[in-house]
Amino acid sequence: MWELKTKYLFKGRLELKTALHIGGGRLNMMNTDSPIVRTPEELPFIPGSSFKGAFRSTVEKIAVSLPNITTCQLIEDEKSKNCPTAYHKEFAKQVEKMKDEKELVETLKEKLCNTCKLFGSPYTASKIFFHDLKILDWAGVTQVRDGVVIDRDSERAKDKLKYDFEVVAPSSTFDMEIWLENPSKQDLGLACIGLNEYLSGMGYIGGIKSRGLGSCFISDLKVYKLDLESEGKEERLRKYLIHTEPEKKMDEIKNPEQFVQEKTEAILLSKEV
Ligand SMILES: [Zn+2]
């Protein structure tokens, strides 16, 4: 049975250091080869799935070097015995044969890597949720940048293979909301490692990274917690249920940046896997 025990909300602003391109939008007035994604109101936004992908790979790159932490980085490897996600097909066959659900749960608990446990795998749901990021401050217009297709053999630009793409300008900001449910110490630590990268200005998002696009950072971080495990949980549950705004539903953590640092350090000292 799934039971809500703890919940965290990380709120803040995602600010662009360089221009941002998340393609996939419909053709619009800008008349470009690669338009950005927009809301039905025609405003640029960042899909939660794009942010999650960038955040996950940021965490995975660091997780590789951490003691006591495992990550398959979603690299499929039939020979690997590390995480079932990495040898997906073989494991899928084993799962089919498992009659007992308890056996499956225990196997996944034992075998899934830490980043698959947090961000989800073909067998388990994610514990971390990224909302779509609405645009807050921006110039009100996007820009179109020129690109060229490089000939791999001559390394010269192919004259007739020019293309352009739409970008959101640097300094634009987006509203960020990340939720985390029932995290283990490792889940919380890994989420904080990701947040710390973005707080330090090492974050990125979106496409055309090779042109330096999508560099960004998190500012104005606020952390809220719902704790239904320790003493006083009845009152916290009441507060959570009667209010509608996250700020009133949950308890705000006083020093969010210190909280992120402490949870990051906790994962380094952790012995559990
Ligand atoms: Zn994995």
Residues whose N, C-alpha, C, O or C-beta is under 5 A from the ligand:
A	BS01	ZN	C72 C83 T85 C113 C116
